[in-house]
Amino acid sequence: MRYFLLVFSILIFSCNPQKNKIQAENIIDQTIIYSGSNRVSNSDISFVFRDKLYTAVRAKGNFTLTRSFDNIKDVLTNNGFTRFVNGSKVDLSQEGIKKYTGAVNSVHYFSVLPHGLHDEAVHKKLLANTTIKGEDYFKIQITFDEDGGGEDHQDVFIYWVGKEDYLIDYFAYSYEVNGGGIRFRAIKNENYIGGIRFVDYYNYKPKNNTITLQNIDKAFIDDELEMVSEIVLEKVNVKPFY
């Protein structure tokens, strides 16, 4: 019976793509509100990640994202990327700009999820619901347009959103840079600072290449993933703009 219901739900979703899209968008909208991520767009946020200081100022559609370590300061804005060494601007190749832009942007992007999931370039699809460790979750797939989706627009994400609290406890993604791969993150800790939910994660990868992004939650349940790192934000500070 359970198998029949699962197949039936998948058929409903596949036969009603517009309804599926609306449902997925509504769930993500609720997730953004319940996590406080709607506050991110007008805020000054700073944190330390792996001994580097990150700052993010976002206001009225403009942003300035920085990463500082040793005598280096990387600055990413709406107008592009700049690196400073000892306070002086450094000329970089296009390859260098792309590399450092991705490094800075990815940390800031992950730090404030689900902020950004309402952008026009983001496409949401509701997958079959699932249960992890006794908790029921909506399972939502995220893909991106090439136009407006960033350098890594080909990446695919899946988010597990709690049915009771509409918060993300798990997410996974496939990526193509550096040879490609799949990662799965499970919540380690959460903190609300300035009304915004910040989450630390355990970071896993598949133990074998038969595990796909679509079934990685089952692999997690079956202990078929291995932990490769912990994603921990330290000294988080939030100054909201009103």
Secondary structure, DSSP 8 states (H G I E B T S, - for coil): -HHHHHHHHHHHHHH-HHHHHHHHHHHHHHHHHHTTGGGGGGEEEEEEETTEEEEEEEETTEEEEEEEETTEEEEEETTEEEEEETTEEE---HHHHHHHHHHHHHHHHHHTTTTTTTSTTEEEEEEEEEEETTEEEEEEEEEE-STTS-TTTT-EEEEEEETTT--EEEEEEEE-GGG-EEEEEEEEEEEEETTEEEEEEEEEEESSTT--STTHHHHHHTT-EEEEEEE--EEEEEEE--
